[in-house]
Amino acid sequence: VLEGPFVSVVRQASRVLVVQTRQAAVFTRLWCVLEMYQAIQMNADVRLLGSWTWESSRNVKPQLAECHSETDATKISSAIESTCGWDVIARNIIKRVKLILATRDEWPKVRSWEWELLEAIRCDDDSKVRALADDPEVNWAVRVGSTYGDPSDPHHLYHLVMSFGGMAWDVGCTLHELAHLNGATAAAAAIRACSKHVSPSPVGSIPDDGLALGPSHATRDEGPLVRFWEWNLLEAIRLDEAELVQEAAMDTEINWEVRVAENYGDIKDADHVYYLIMSFGLRWRPGDNLRETAILNGSLEAASAMEACMKASPSVAHQPRDRIRPAVCTLLILQARATKLLLPLV
């Protein structure tokens, strides 16, 4: 089996495409397990296509994989058990999949627009940015989060930024800020120009009935398009989550003294809350700051985190951005010369 035609093709390929379909999980098929392991052993450039998630890397149990042919299943199982063993194969596959998911090497199937914009920043190529100007899927307000790889989180980048040529990044950065941080001035200018197409509506007032919120302007549904830090703090109060407070505190534009007013939605008013607080499902009082709003809503974890961050804010605010930049690791990217496609067959 280890010298058969399928394995021989994998050994000769410098790129292997592993396709996860909705009909069958690729690593439930025994031939796919064997070929993936051989590709890893030969240092092939493995790419992931299809419906991958972080859970995909945790549910690899090669010993439970099946084969259409019982004869092939017996031969493959015997070959594995008499050589490396199932545990070694599982560890190698899991390790490789985790390295690929949500990085530049993952096929740009998840948020292809985001992949293209990060590539544009890496190359400082404004033409790649402008090509996405009319794409309705693009979220120009997406930010760098403290974690990555969650396709269900629309507010933070899915891809690992540093996998794009070791780019520098700060938590809370917009794509425009990320481009500037990495000296990609042409890409930054194009991102700024394209993002201007998404502009806030005129100032609105809180409706008297407290129910009809109208359009998503300056509400939770607008997302952190304006004042990332404020949206995050209100979300932290809603969830009573200290981690979101700490993430917001990384934004150098944060104003801990911003207060609740009778009106909302005025981006030029730096002293008052921009977002409609009740759109976050929260109670509010005019004149309260956000910490007092947290206490009013019983979000004591968030209130405590705000108090701690407020006390530390003078030192944090004057800290150069590059001092809080996370360390950059090295990723191995191999040159492709030939391609092998792994498809789970049912």
VEXDREN-2710 file (C-alpha; in Angstrom, 1 decimal):
% VEXDREN-2710
k/r/px/py/pz
1/VAL/0.0/0.0/0.0
2/LEU/2.8/2.4/0.9
3/GLU/4.3/1.9/-2.5
4/GLY/1.0/2.1/-4.4
5/PRO/0.1/4.6/-7.2
6/PHE/-1.8/7.1/-5.0
7/VAL/0.9/7.4/-2.4
8/SER/3.6/7.6/-5.1
9/VAL/1.8/10.6/-6.7
10/VAL/1.6/12.4/-3.4
11/ARG/5.4/11.8/-2.8
12/GLN/6.1/13.5/-6.2
13/ALA/3.8/16.5/-5.6
14/SER/5.1/19.7/-4.1
15/ARG/1.6/21.0/-3.4
16/VAL/-1.4/19.1/-2.1
17/LEU/-4.9/20.5/-1.9
18/VAL/-7.1/19.0/0.8
19/VAL/-10.8/19.5/0.2
20/GLN/-13.3/19.4/3.0
21/THR/-16.8/18.7/1.6
22/ARG/-20.2/18.9/3.3
23/GLN/-20.9/15.3/2.2
24/ALA/-18.0/13.7/3.9
25/ALA/-15.2/14.8/6.3
26/VAL/-11.9/14.3/4.6
27/PHE/-10.2/12.5/7.4
28/THR/-13.0/10.0/7.8
29/ARG/-11.7/8.4/4.6
30/LEU/-8.7/6.2/5.1
31/TRP/-6.9/6.9/1.8
32/CYS/-7.1/10.6/2.5
33/VAL/-5.6/10.1/6.0
34/LEU/-2.7/8.1/4.4
35/GLU/-2.1/10.6/1.6
36/MET/-2.2/13.6/4.0
37/TYR/0.4/12.0/6.2
38/GLN/2.6/11.2/3.3
39/ALA/2.3/14.8/2.1
40/ILE/3.4/16.0/5.5
41/GLN/6.3/13.6/5.6
42/MET/7.5/14.8/2.1
43/ASN/7.2/18.5/3.2
44/ALA/4.6/19.2/0.5
45/ASP/2.9/22.6/0.4
46/VAL/-0.5/21.5/1.9
47/ARG/-3.5/23.8/1.2
48/LEU/-7.0/23.5/2.7
49/LEU/-10.1/24.1/0.5
50/GLY/-13.8/23.8/1.4
51/SER/-15.7/24.0/4.7
52/TRP/-12.9/24.1/7.3
53/THR/-13.3/25.2/10.9
54/TRP/-11.1/25.2/14.0
55/GLU/-13.1/22.1/15.1
56/SER/-11.8/20.3/12.0
57/SER/-8.4/20.1/13.5
58/ARG/-9.7/18.6/16.7
59/ASN/-11.8/15.8/15.3
60/VAL/-9.1/13.8/13.5
61/LYS/-9.4/10.2/14.5
62/PRO/-7.6/8.3/11.7
63/GLN/-8.1/4.9/13.4
64/LEU/-11.9/5.3/12.8
65/ALA/-11.5/6.2/9.1
66/GLU/-13.1/4.0/6.6
67/CYS/-12.5/2.7/3.1
68/HIS/-14.9/1.7/0.3
69/SER/-12.8/-1.4/-0.2
70/GLU/-12.4/-3.7/2.8
71/THR/-9.3/-5.1/1.3
72/ASP/-7.7/-1.6/1.0
73/ALA/-8.8/-0.8/4.6
74/THR/-7.1/-3.9/5.9
75/LYS/-3.9/-3.3/4.0
76/ILE/-3.7/0.4/5.0
77/SER/-4.4/-0.3/8.7
78/SER/-1.8/-3.1/8.7
79/ALA/0.8/-0.8/7.1
80/ILE/0.1/2.0/9.6
81/GLU/0.1/-0.2/12.7
82/SER/3.3/-1.9/11.6
83/THR/5.2/1.4/11.0
84/CYS/4.4/4.7/12.7
85/GLY/1.1/3.9/14.4
86/TRP/-2.2/5.8/14.5
87/ASP/-1.2/8.3/17.2
88/VAL/1.7/9.6/15.2
89/ILE/-0.5/10.1/12.1
90/ALA/-3.1/11.9/14.2
91/ARG/-0.6/14.3/15.8
92/ASN/1.1/15.1/12.5
93/ILE/-2.2/15.9/10.7
94/ILE/-3.6/17.9/13.6
95/LYS/-0.4/19.9/13.9
96/ARG/-0.3/20.7/10.2
97/VAL/-4.0/21.6/9.9
98/LYS/-3.7/24.0/12.9
99/LEU/-0.7/25.7/11.2
100/ILE/-2.7/26.3/8.0
101/LEU/-6.1/27.3/9.3
102/ALA/-6.8/31.1/9.1
103/THR/-3.3/31.9/7.7
104/ARG/-2.1/33.2/4.4
105/ASP/-1.5/29.6/3.3
106/GLU/-5.1/28.6/3.7
107/TRP/-6.9/28.8/0.4
108/PRO/-8.8/32.2/0.4
109/LYS/-12.2/30.5/0.7
110/VAL/-13.1/32.2/4.1
111/ARG/-13.5/35.9/3.6
112/SER/-11.6/36.1/0.4
113/TRP/-11.9/39.9/0.4
114/GLU/-10.0/40.0/3.7
115/TRP/-7.3/37.7/2.4
116/GLU/-6.9/40.0/-0.7
117/LEU/-6.7/43.2/1.5
118/LEU/-4.1/41.7/3.8
119/GLU/-2.2/40.6/0.7
120/ALA/-2.5/44.1/-0.7
121/ILE/-1.0/45.5/2.5
122/ARG/1.8/42.9/2.4
123/CYS/2.7/44.0/-1.2
124/ASP/1.6/47.6/-0.8
125/ASP/-0.6/47.2/-3.8
126/ASP/-3.4/49.7/-4.1
127/SER/-4.8/48.1/-7.2
128/LYS/-5.8/45.0/-5.1
129/VAL/-7.6/47.3/-2.7
130/ARG/-9.5/49.2/-5.5
131/ALA/-10.6/45.9/-7.1
132/LEU/-12.7/45.3/-3.9
133/ALA/-14.2/48.8/-3.8
134/ASP/-17.6/47.7/-4.9
135/ASP/-17.7/44.3/-3.2
136/PRO/-20.7/44.4/-0.8
137/GLU/-19.1/41.7/1.3
138/VAL/-16.2/43.8/2.4
139/ASN/-16.2/45.1/6.0
140/TRP/-13.9/48.1/5.9
141/ALA/-14.3/48.5/9.7
142/VAL/-13.0/45.1/10.6
143/ARG/-10.3/45.1/13.3
144/VAL/-7.5/43.0/14.6
145/GLY/-8.7/41.0/17.5
146/SER/-6.8/39.3/20.3
147/THR/-7.6/35.9/18.7
148/TYR/-8.2/34.9/15.1
149/GLY/-9.8/32.1/13.0
150/ASP/-13.4/32.6/14.0
151/PRO/-15.5/33.0/10.7
152/SER/-18.6/33.8/12.8
153/ASP/-17.0/37.0/14.3
154/PRO/-17.7/39.7/11.7
155/HIS/-16.0/42.4/13.7
156/HIS/-12.5/41.0/13.9
157/LEU/-10.0/39.6/11.3
158/TYR/-10.3/35.9/10.5
159/HIS/-6.8/35.6/9.2
160/LEU/-3.6/35.5/11.3
161/VAL/-2.0/38.8/10.2
162/MET/1.6/37.9/10.9
163/SER/1.3/34.9/8.5
164/PHE/1.2/37.5/5.7
165/GLY/5.0/37.9/5.4
166/GLY/5.5/38.6/9.2
167/MET/3.4/41.8/9.2
168/ALA/3.3/43.7/12.4
169/TRP/0.0/44.2/14.1
170/ASP/-1.7/45.7/17.2
171/VAL/-5.0/44.6/18.7
172/GLY/-7.7/47.0/17.7
173/CYS/-6.0/48.1/14.5
174/THR/-8.3/48.8/11.5
175/LEU/-7.1/47.7/8.1
176/HIS/-6.1/51.3/7.3
177/GLU/-4.1/51.5/10.5
178/LEU/-2.5/48.1/9.8
179/ALA/-1.3/49.3/6.4
180/HIS/0.3/52.4/8.0
181/LEU/1.9/50.3/10.7
182/ASN/3.6/48.2/8.1
183/GLY/4.6/51.1/5.9
184/ALA/2.1/50.2/3.1
185/THR/1.2/53.8/2.3
186/ALA/-0.3/53.2/-1.1
187/ALA/-2.5/50.4/0.2
188/ALA/-3.5/52.6/3.2
189/ALA/-4.5/55.5/1.0
190/ALA/-6.7/53.2/-1.2
191/ILE/-8.3/51.6/1.9
192/ARG/-9.1/55.0/3.3
193/ALA/-10.6/56.1/-0.1
194/CYS/-12.7/52.9/-0.5
195/SER/-13.9/53.0/3.1
196/LYS/-15.3/56.5/2.7
197/HIS/-18.1/54.9/0.7
198/VAL/-19.4/53.6/4.0
199/SER/-20.3/56.7/5.8
200/PRO/-22.5/57.3/8.9
201/SER/-25.9/58.8/8.6
202/PRO/-26.9/62.3/10.0
203/VAL/-27.2/62.7/13.8
204/GLY/-30.3/61.0/15.3
205/SER/-32.1/61.3/18.6
206/ILE/-33.3/58.6/21.0
207/PRO/-36.9/57.8/20.0
208/ASP/-39.5/58.7/22.6
209/ASP/-41.1/55.3/22.7
210/GLY/-37.8/53.6/23.3
211/LEU/-38.7/50.9/20.8
212/ALA/-38.4/51.9/17.2
213/LEU/-34.7/52.1/16.7
214/GLY/-35.0/52.8/13.0
215/PRO/-31.9/52.1/10.8
216/SER/-28.7/50.6/12.1
217/HIS/-27.0/54.0/12.3
218/ALA/-25.2/54.4/15.7
219/THR/-26.7/51.2/17.1
220/ARG/-25.2/47.9/18.0
221/ASP/-26.1/46.5/14.6
222/GLU/-23.9/49.1/12.9
223/GLY/-20.9/47.3/14.4
224/PRO/-17.7/49.0/15.6
225/LEU/-17.5/51.1/12.4
226/VAL/-17.3/54.3/14.5
227/ARG/-15.4/54.4/17.8
228/PHE/-14.3/50.8/18.0
229/TRP/-13.4/51.2/21.7
230/GLU/-16.9/52.6/22.6
231/TRP/-18.7/49.7/20.8
232/ASN/-16.5/47.2/22.6
233/LEU/-17.1/48.8/26.0
234/LEU/-20.9/48.7/25.5
235/GLU/-20.6/45.1/24.3
236/ALA/-18.5/44.3/27.4
237/ILE/-21.2/45.8/29.6
238/ARG/-23.9/43.8/27.8
239/LEU/-21.9/40.5/28.3
240/ASP/-20.3/41.6/31.5
241/GLU/-16.9/40.6/30.0
242/ALA/-13.6/42.0/31.3
243/GLU/-11.7/40.8/28.3
244/LEU/-13.6/43.1/25.9
245/VAL/-12.8/46.0/28.2
246/GLN/-9.1/45.2/28.1
247/GLU/-9.3/44.9/24.3
248/ALA/-10.9/48.4/24.0
249/ALA/-8.3/49.8/26.3
250/MET/-5.7/49.1/23.6
251/ASP/-7.2/51.7/21.4
252/THR/-5.2/54.9/21.8
253/GLU/-8.3/57.0/21.0
254/ILE/-10.3/55.7/24.0
255/ASN/-12.1/58.3/26.2
256/TRP/-12.9/56.9/29.6
257/GLU/-14.8/60.0/30.5
258/VAL/-17.3/59.9/27.7
259/ARG/-20.8/60.3/29.1
260/VAL/-24.4/59.3/28.2
261/ALA/-26.4/62.2/26.7
262/GLU/-30.1/62.7/25.6
263/ASN/-29.0/62.5/21.9
264/TYR/-26.7/60.0/20.2
265/GLY/-25.0/59.5/16.8
266/ASP/-22.9/62.6/16.7
267/ILE/-19.4/61.5/15.8
268/LYS/-18.0/65.1/16.4
269/ASP/-19.2/65.1/20.0
270/ALA/-16.2/63.6/21.8
271/ASP/-17.7/64.1/25.2
272/HIS/-20.8/62.0/24.8
273/VAL/-21.6/58.4/23.8
274/TYR/-22.0/57.9/20.1
275/TYR/-24.0/54.6/20.2
276/LEU/-27.6/54.2/21.2
277/ILE/-27.2/52.4/24.5
278/MET/-30.6/50.7/24.5
279/SER/-29.7/49.0/21.2
280/PHE/-27.3/46.9/23.3
281/GLY/-30.2/46.0/25.5
282/LEU/-28.9/48.2/28.3
283/ARG/-30.4/50.6/30.8
284/TRP/-29.0/54.1/30.8
285/ARG/-29.0/57.5/32.6
286/PRO/-28.0/60.8/31.1
287/GLY/-24.7/62.0/32.6
288/ASP/-23.4/58.6/33.5
289/ASN/-20.0/57.5/32.3
290/LEU/-19.6/53.9/30.9
291/ARG/-18.3/52.5/34.2
292/GLU/-21.4/53.9/36.0
293/THR/-23.5/52.4/33.1
294/ALA/-21.9/49.0/33.8
295/ILE/-22.8/49.2/37.5
296/LEU/-26.4/50.3/36.6
297/ASN/-26.8/47.2/34.5
298/GLY/-25.2/44.9/37.1
299/SER/-22.1/44.2/35.0
300/LEU/-19.7/44.2/37.9
301/GLU/-16.9/42.4/36.0
302/ALA/-16.9/44.9/33.2
303/ALA/-17.1/47.8/35.7
304/SER/-14.1/46.5/37.7
305/ALA/-12.1/46.0/34.5
306/MET/-12.9/49.6/33.4
307/GLU/-11.8/51.0/36.8
308/ALA/-8.5/49.1/36.5
309/CYS/-7.9/50.3/32.9
310/MET/-8.8/53.9/33.8
311/LYS/-6.2/53.9/36.6
312/ALA/-3.6/52.5/34.2
313/SER/-4.6/54.7/31.2
314/PRO/-2.0/57.5/31.6
315/SER/0.9/55.1/31.2
316/VAL/-0.8/53.0/28.5
317/ALA/-1.9/56.1/26.5
318/HIS/1.7/57.3/26.1
319/GLN/3.2/54.0/25.3
320/PRO/4.5/53.8/21.7
321/ARG/2.4/51.3/19.6
322/ASP/5.4/49.2/18.6
323/ARG/6.1/48.4/22.3
324/ILE/2.9/46.5/22.6
325/ARG/3.4/44.7/19.4
326/PRO/3.2/40.9/19.8
327/ALA/6.2/38.8/18.9
328/VAL/6.3/37.6/15.3
329/CYS/6.9/33.9/14.6
330/THR/8.3/32.3/11.5
331/LEU/6.2/30.4/9.0
332/LEU/7.4/28.0/6.4
333/ILE/6.1/28.6/2.9
334/LEU/7.2/26.2/0.2
335/GLN/7.4/26.8/-3.5
336/ALA/4.9/24.8/-5.5
337/ARG/5.8/22.9/-8.6
338/ALA/3.1/20.3/-8.9
339/THR/-0.3/19.7/-7.4
340/LYS/-2.1/16.7/-5.9
341/LEU/-5.8/17.0/-5.0
342/LEU/-7.2/15.1/-2.0
343/LEU/-11.0/14.6/-2.2
344/PRO/-13.0/12.4/0.2
345/LEU/-14.9/9.9/-1.9
346/VAL/-18.2/8.5/-0.7
END
